[in-house]
Amino acid sequence: MQLLRDILDKQVVDREQVKIGRVDGLVAELRQGKPPRVVAVELGSITLARRLGQRPGRWTARLTARLRGNRKARPHRIAWNKVRDIGVDIEFDLDVRRTKILAWQDWLRDHVVGWIPGA
């Protein structure tokens, strides 16, 4: 498996096939004398911005902290041991309704889209 080709930017779904987002980053553990081991995937705009460089990553994290608080200024991580299947989509053994991953979409719906007439 080639991680960048096979994992990065793939659609992530939960056990009920609810779309969560896309894999924006990988978290690896460096081990002395052994190959690195993937421990989690990261989702979210902060991780995506970090792929463009340090400055966009810091800017996005600061903007998120200002809008949503310091606790929310971290990317969402899903442990690698929750992977159920890697195919067209990457399926994780979790229920997205029990996480905060979609909180940003909920906030947008409640505070922006809800105010648009006819939306």
C-alpha positions in Angstrom: 0.0 0.0 0.0 1.3 3.5 -0.9 -0.2 5.7 1.8 -0.2 9.0 0.0 -1.8 7.5 -3.1 -4.2 5.1 -1.4 -5.3 7.0 1.7 -4.7 10.8 1.4 -7.8 12.7 0.0 -10.0 9.7 0.0 -13.6 9.9 1.2 -14.2 8.8 4.8 -17.4 7.2 5.9 -18.6 5.8 9.2 -20.1 2.3 9.8 -23.5 3.5 8.5 -21.9 4.9 5.3 -22.4 8.5 6.4 -19.9 10.7 4.6 -17.6 12.4 7.1 -15.1 14.2 4.9 -11.8 13.4 3.3 -8.5 12.3 4.7 -6.4 15.5 4.9 -3.4 14.2 6.8 -1.8 11.1 8.3 -0.3 10.9 11.8 2.7 8.5 12.1 4.7 7.3 15.1 8.4 7.2 14.7 10.0 4.2 16.3 13.7 3.7 16.7 15.1 0.9 14.6 11.6 0.2 13.1 9.6 1.6 10.3 7.2 4.4 11.1 3.6 3.3 12.0 0.4 5.1 11.1 -1.6 5.8 14.2 -4.3 8.2 13.0 -5.8 10.1 10.1 -6.7 13.8 10.4 -9.6 15.6 8.9 -10.4 19.3 8.7 -9.4 22.6 7.3 -6.4 23.1 9.7 -4.7 19.9 8.4 -5.5 20.8 4.8 -4.0 24.3 5.3 -0.9 22.8 6.8 -0.3 20.9 3.6 0.1 24.3 1.9 2.8 25.4 4.4 3.3 26.5 8.0 1.9 30.0 7.5 -1.5 28.9 6.1 -1.7 26.2 8.8 -1.1 28.8 11.6 -3.5 31.3 10.0 -6.2 28.7 9.7 -5.7 27.5 13.3 -5.8 31.1 14.6 -9.0 31.9 12.7 -10.6 28.7 13.9 -9.6 29.5 17.5 -11.0 33.0 17.2 -14.3 31.8 15.7 -14.8 28.7 17.7 -12.5 28.7 20.7 -9.0 27.3 21.4 -10.3 23.7 22.0 -11.7 23.6 18.5 -8.5 24.8 16.9 -7.2 21.3 16.5 -7.8 18.9 13.6 -10.1 15.9 14.1 -8.3 12.7 14.5 -9.5 9.2 14.0 -7.4 6.3 15.3 -6.0 4.0 12.6 -7.2 1.0 14.5 -10.8 2.1 13.7 -10.3 1.3 10.0 -12.8 -1.3 8.8 -12.2 -1.2 5.0 -10.1 0.6 2.5 -11.7 0.6 -1.0 -13.2 3.4 -3.0 -14.0 5.0 0.4 -12.3 4.5 3.8 -14.7 3.1 6.2 -14.1 3.6 10.0 -15.8 1.7 12.8 -17.4 4.7 14.4 -20.7 6.6 14.5 -20.2 10.1 13.3 -23.3 11.3 15.3 -21.4 10.5 18.5 -18.4 12.7 17.5 -17.8 16.4 17.0 -16.5 16.0 13.5 -19.7 17.5 11.8 -20.0 20.3 14.4 -18.7 22.9 11.9 -21.4 21.9 9.4 -24.1 22.1 12.1 -22.8 25.5 13.1 -23.0 26.7 9.5 -26.5 25.4 9.1 -27.7 27.1 12.3 -25.9 30.4 11.9 -25.6 31.0 8.2 -27.7 28.8 5.9 -30.7 29.0 8.3 -30.8 32.8 7.7 -30.9 32.5 3.9 -34.5 32.9 2.6 -35.7 29.7 1.0 -32.8 27.6 2.2 
